[in-house]
Structure formats: C-alpha cells, structure tokens
Amino acid sequence: MKQIIYYLLLLLLIIQSGCNRPSEIQKIDGMPPIYPDYTNITIPYNIAPLNFLLRNKPQSVEVSVKGKNTSFVVYGNEKIQFPERKWRSLLESEKGNDITVEVTVEKDGKWYRYAAFKWKVSIHKIDSYLSYRRIEPGYEVWNKIQICQRNLENFSEKVLADNNLTDGSCMNCHIYNQHQKDVSLFHLRGKKGGTILNRNGKLRKLNTKGVNSFAPAVYGAFHPSGRFGVFSQNTIIPEFHAYRSERLEVYDTASDLVILDFDNNSLNTSLLVSGDQTLETFPVFSADGKSVYYCAAPQLPLPDSIRSLRYSLMRIDFDEKSGKFGNKIDTILSANSLQQSVSFPRVSPNGRFLLFCVSDYGTFPIWHNETDLRMLDLKTGGVDSLKQVNAWYSDSYHSWSSESRWFVFASKRDNGIYGKPYFSYIDNNGVASKPFVLPQKDPAYYDYTLISFNIPELSKEGVSFGAMDVEDAYFNLPTDEMK
Amino acid sequence: MMFAVLCIAFFQFFYPYHLFIKEQLQLFLFTSEYFISYLSKPASLASYLGDFFTQFFYLRWGGAIVLALLLCVEWQLIVCLLRKLGAEKNVLLYAFFPIIGEWVLHCGLGYSVSSTITVILCIIIFLLYATIKKRFIAFLVAILLQPILYALLGSGLFTFNLLLLLTDSIRKEKLNLLAYVILFTGILIPLLLRSHYLLTIEQAYIYPHREFMAFVPPLLIIMLAGGMSSREVRIYTSDIRYTPFLFGLQLILLIGGVLSRANFHREKILSLDSEAYFGNWPKVLKQASSYNLNDNIATYYTNLALARYGQLPDHILEFYQPATDGLFLPVNPNASPLTIFFSNEVFFYLGDMNMAQHSSMLGMIFSPNNRSSRLIKRLAEINMINGEKEAARKYLRMLEPTLFHRVWAKKRLQILDADTLIASTDAWLKEKRSMIPKRDTLRSSTDYLASLNLLASSNPANKMAVDYLLCYHLLSKDIRSFTNAYNRYVKDTSSVLPRIYGEALLISLLNSKATDKEVQSYGISPDMIREFAEYTRLYEQSNGRGELLQAKFGKSYWFYFHFAKMDTK
C-alpha cells in the first residue's frame, strides 16, 4: 500500500513539474495583447468560445475565468482554446453576470499578469445562425465564392452555395424573412442563374428582371409577411481610385426600386421611385411592413461628380393589400444636412431603431475607410453616432437579431482589406456595446485567411438546403419569369 | 544514378523556370490551420505533401533535385511492385515507362507534385496491403480503406483498386463477389462524397489531378503490373536481347514526349519573368536580346527592364512591339492566368500602387489554389508603400510560417515597426513613395493612359512613368498626344534626346509645318533631320511598299508609324 502511494505521489510530482505554472508574477497595468480583442465586451450566453492568442508570443499562458458561480483555468502556449463544454456551462450559469478574465504569461523565463478584463454575459441570446458570403476582396471580379451558414453556438459551418458547382457564377447576399430559415433568398448570377427563393426548403429560381426593367434585382429585403420583396435594380459601375488607400469606387448610373410579389410572380414599381432624375437604392421594409425605407440621390454626371453624390434616407408608404408603393415620400435624413451619404438602412424587428451607414459620398460604403454606422431612434428621431462601435476603416453591412438586442456588421477594422463579422449588443437604454469579432476555433484563423466575410445576416435556425440543392437549382430548375 | 543526374540536369539547365513559377503560384504554411484546410478536399495527404515538396522549387537546383528524388523513389517502388508480381529481369527498364510519363507531364504547368505523390503513396499503401495473407480479411480491409484512400489520395483510389483486383485475379482464376464490391464501391465513393467535398462530378473523379493526362503514369503501372503477372509475358520480357530495343524505345519516348509537352517558348517567357522577380534585371535584358521573341509578355518584361535603366525610348523599337500590349498586359475574361499573374509588375514599378494592388489581387484570385507566395510578398510591399501598416502586417505575418520567405518577412516587419509614413528611414520605401500619385482620380482598370498621366503629372521626375506615357502614345501612333506630353515633361529638361522621341517629333513638326526655329528648339541633330528627309523621299517613292525601306529604316519610328498594323479588336 505504501509503495502504491509512493509511486502515485512520484507520478503526481512528475506531472506537476511537467506543467509550467506561474510563479513570482509581476503585474502589468495594461490590457493583455490578445487577438482578437475580446477585452471588456458584452457577449450573448449562447456564443461559441472566445478563443484568442497572445500577440507577444509567450512561452506559456494561463487564463483564469471567474464568474459568480463558475470559474476555471485554461493553459496554452500562444493560443487559448476554451473547452466547449466548460465554456457552455460557464455562460449558462453566468447569465446576467460579469466574468472576470485574467491573463498571465511566461516570457523569457518570467511571469507577467496583465490587468483583468470583463465579459458581461447578457441575458439575451443571439440568433443561433449567421450566414455570410466568403469571397476574395478582388474588387470587380471573383473566382471562388461561397455562401455559408455558421452556427454561432459552436464552430460548425455549412456551405449553402458554392460557385464551384455553378459554373463559377457570382452569388450575392443571402437574406432571410424575419430571421426565419423557412423564407430566404439570394441571387445567383451566371447563364443559368436567377434569384433563388427558399420557401420551407423548396427552392424556386426567379428571373427578377422584368420586361421593362434594365437590370435584375440587386439589394433588397422581405416584407414581414414573406409574400413581397422590395429590391433595387442597379446598373453598377466599378472604377478605381489612384490615391493611397482609397481603392475601389462603385456607383450606379441608374437605379430604381421594384416590389416583387412572390406569390403572383409579378413585379411592379412607381414613378416616385423610378426614373432618370433620381437614384434609388438599398430598400428595406419597416418592421410593420407599412412603409419602405430607402436611399436616394439626385442624378449627377458621373464619375466626375462622384464626390458630390450623396444619398438621403427616404421613406415611402407600402400598401400590402395592393402590393404597391404609396403616394407619399418623406425625407428622414437629408444628405445635405448630414453632409454625408447614407446607405444600407436596416430597421430593427421591434421597429425602434434604424441602423445605417454613412460615408463621405457615394453608394458603396464597404470600400470607403471613413464609413461608419449610425443608429436612428425612430421614436425620438435622434441619431446615435455609435462611437463605441465604429473604428478606423469601413464598418458597414449590418443586420439585426430577431429580438433587436444584437446586431452584426462587416468591419475591416483589422487591416482595411478583409472584412469580418462583428457583434454588438443594444442594452435597455438603447446604448450599443463594444463589438467583438466572430470567434473561430483557431484564433490564428483570421491571420492566415485571404477571404473576406461579406453581408452577414442573422437567423434563428439553420436553413434546410445546401450547396448540392443550389447546384441542382442552377442547372435543372426552370426559371419563373416575373410578370 | 544516371537517371537522377540526367533528370536534374534537364530540369536545372533546360527547364528550371517552370519549376520556379510553380512555387510562386502557391503558399505553404507550417500551421495547423493550413494543414486542416487540406481536409476540405479529397487527396488531402497527397496534396499536402505535394505542396510541401513544391516549396523547395523556390531554390535554384531545388526543383530539379526534388523532382529527380521523387521520380527515383517512384521508380524503385514500381520495381518492388513488379518484383512482387514475379518479374525478375529487365524490371528496372520496364518500371521506367511510367517514370517517362511523369517526367514528360512535369514539363507542363498543369501537372503538380501532388499527382506524383498520389502515385507514390498509392504504391506504398498497396505494398503494405499486399502483406495481408488471408484473402477475406484483405478484402474487408480494402472495403474499409475505400473512403480513407479517397480522402488521402483522391483518384489514387482507382489505381489501388485496379492493382488489388489485378493481383487478386492472378491468385485466383476468377474474382469473387467481394472483389466486385470493392470495384463498385471505388467507383461510387467519389459520387457519394462529392457533396461533402463540394466538387463537380469531373473534379470528384480526377482530384488532385487537374488534367486527364495525369492518369497516364498510373495506367502504365497497371498495364505493367497486368503484363508482369502473366508468366508468358514475364518470360518474353526477361529476354535480354530486347534490352537495347527497350532502351532505345524509352529514349525515343522520353525525347519525343518532352519535345511535344515541354513549352520552351513559355520557358523563355518564364525566365524573363522569374529573373525580374529575383531582381536580376541585367539578366532580363541580356536574355531578351538573345531570345528576340515575338511575344507580348516577352516584350512586357523587356520594356520593363529597359525602362528601369532609363533606356526605354532608346531601344524600344529594337524589340518586337505589339502596339501597347507590350507595355501593359491586358487583363480581361480571355486572359490566361499567367498573364493576370504578371500584370501587376508594370504598375508596381511605375508607382501606381492601387492598380498594382488590384492586379496582384486578381493574380492571386486566379492562381490554382488562390494563394501565391510571390503575390503576398507583392501585396505586403504595396501596403508598406501606401502606409497601410496593418494590411502589410497581415501579409507579412502570413509569410512568417514559411520556410523560405520568413526572413524576408521578418526584415520588413522590422522596417514597418520603425517606419512612420512621413519620415521613413528606409531608402527603398522613400523612393517608392515619391512615385505614387499625389492626387486622386477615378479610372477603369484598363485605362492605362489615365494611370500614366496621373503618375507623370504627380511626379515629373518619375522618368519611367514619363517614358511609358510617351511610348504609349507613340505605339498608339497618337503623335499629337505624344508631342503635348513631351513638351510638358521632357522638353527644356537637360536630358539627351532619345532617338525615338526625335524621330516622332520630326513627324509632328512636319505635320504642323514648324519653323526652323521651332525645330531647333527640340535639339534634334542635323543627321537625324537628314535621315528623315531621306526616309520621306524613299517613302514617297515606295508607294506604300515597306520592303524598300525595311533594310535601312526598319527599326525607326517612321517605319513603325507608317507600316505597323494596329489590331482593331
């Protein structure tokens, strides 16, 4: 017996000496140099582990995670990857509480402990799925594109569409109705392409270019009923800047709005939102479906006057019974007053807020470094500059969670070239929190990827179709023409 | 041994640049994330090892030695396989037939080291499998191996299955049911797993190969194995009287195959490109002069080399000039991936960093695996020059876990850390930044004149941009624009008048009926004026027949102006 205990102790000693534990720790006042930056953020209780790495390449890392009810310690070299089960139970037990995170590193034989930071665990969960387009930031051309759906509660990702299977065609945003998996659509270009409409897992292919239209549908959104969609039809011209970090400029030489009736396969518009004098784009329904918000600018000689091209935020009524635009247009935010150009309006599902982008001019904010997000309070009319959300480089293309508590947006804040999805929380006072990036299993993932995450959209459930269904739709589905 | 020496000698002395470009068209990282990315497609092990070995193509001699070694290993494995089937004499010679196929295929750009590794791994796995004595267990193992082999070797699965069925049919007179199950499973597996790997049907069956010709070496192995498994064939083939015939046949096949598959014209183009990439501009010029190719990419690099030494207007017409297509490589849906890959160079050296970035992005997008060590280096440089530190850092970080580019990356990370946009301590950065446009404009990606005008007006001291602008006008036969640009950027500077400018100015001055004083103000030599007079006289006498003027004036701008045919497409 004594011998057994002796050997056990010896074994324990050996194991203990094999694991490097902090000793004689020196304190550092500053934040640890972790990447991604997950310091002092608010997180949903159903998010996947926030794995991170240390930029200063230490020999060993110890991370202690302490909540009111649960705590544990994780060890690593340069990277910290939280065990998923422990992580889930931590967040479940700490809903509504703060978690204190302390990072201690070993560098050149010495241990240093950085100032602790907090994770505030919100009682509001985020929609479980995020879809996005993965595309090389090649400006006007592409080679490999995928539309993917990521489960935000873990690291699993499903490919919804892969252009390798559809003649290398371009694919655009995948949008949902009311964050539901049962109604969604995306545009699939190419010879046999069309707008792929998903209704309860059944796919249809639509030709959204009507008889008198000059272009197929581009930007758009569903009506809350799911029956209608409002879209812009754009003639898009890409051109290139010459000066330093200004890269691509994309402008429309023509753009109008149309309503698509998915039940009747019909398309209609109004003289108020179509025509040569004004450029209308980025339409979206209000939360109650009774109006359409969109952006509009007076037509100018382009590209010469590009720096004078500024879009205002507008609203026009929508009559669900007739499926037509109303007769009255309101200017919600004037570009002249703002001295900025508005794009991508998105209304929160509870109808309270409207998120939009502002840039110095133009209609393609993703390549404007100065692009920032703004939030309009539809009750008070006040505009929040979202200082705590915005960063250097473009912050754009946002979408709301179903409960209007979270929003996701595409940001190029890391380097100005490669966009990633960031999440921000809206508290009870309508104040947005510091955003955090979509976590990856390997925290070095963003360092080595040459792909941008584009057009992020949240949904409550995962869609039932996949890339092979889209391949089948591309090659074999007949196209429904819009009347 | 002799084969290895010959193989190394061929690829090192006659065909090295096809190997250099293969390394440039990929990026191999020693990270776990990179390794895991291979699992998203079949043939993961073969592809990973193939790309691992390809990174050594960066070194001079590296590609030749690696290829020779791999082919030697494959050869030995085939010998083992044939001996296992009972072959004894002349085995080495017969086993060389698939190696000939490999050698010939490696002369093309579409055949990768992964394809060779697929064959090697397939034979190794088969030889290990063949040690299983009990037939039933062997079949069970084979069935279980089907999806694993597909995941590791891709289409190497078919080679394995065919070898298995062949050797089994030798042992027994007929195949049993299990053999058919293996055959059927092997055919079905790519179809069944296509949805997992997101491949088209064709891709699912040929991966990791990119062309059907890649099946030649494994087919030859199967045929040899099939032949050698027959006693009669073994007796016949072991007759040493056939040895000289075999040897001769193989020599003919090798030489004939290489001559038909190898593209020595492209090799020359790639030599110009690679030597430019390595910074050996004197060698580029020397090779351009000796090759004297009628090819727009060759001209592209020749013009670049000339311009870097300030000699573009002096020597431009000594080389083939396909109008302006030798100044900028047109990037359009019909352009080859290599053209797109090369297109950024001119913009980078001229100083138009935004277009250089756009072209580099395109080049990378259209690389076989959408990753390129060379273009990532270029993108890092561009962003350093533009002062976009974080973007530069991203690209430099990507190079840190590479074998041959980490030192380059580390040095630039140090420059980056020391650099401020305004006061860079690095001379190269300072010089490059002085060339970039000082104001903005919008232009399409193919509006080269907008780019050149902007560069020249931003920095008239950017001689390369000015020469390109002037030569662009000359090659487009736009004498008026040339004259305006010349007057703006070159006239009244102290530079010596290059010949082509003088010749073009004479045309312009004649057209505008300039006075003697105006002519003198350009400093054109009396000899040139006399030559022009003689040319004009002969031209008028020739009634438009260029052959009368070719001998004396074939390299002059006057001849180009009158007789060069512009492509109107």
Interface residues (C-beta under 8 A of the other chain):
Chain A: E136 P137 G138 Y139 E140 V141 W142 N143 K144 V159 D162 N164 L165 P238 E239 F240 H241 A242 Y243 R244 S245 E246 R247 L248 E249 P303 I306 D414 N415 G416 I417 Y418 D442 A444 Y445 D447 Y448 L450 G466 A467 M468
Chain B: L29 T31 S32 E33 Y34 I36 R194 S195 L198 L199 T200 Q203 D352 M353 N354 M355 Q357 H358 M361 L362 M364 I365 F366 N370 R371 N386 G387 E388 E390 A391 R393 K394 R397 M398 I436 P437 K438 R439 D440 T441 L442 R443 S444 S445 A450 S451 L454
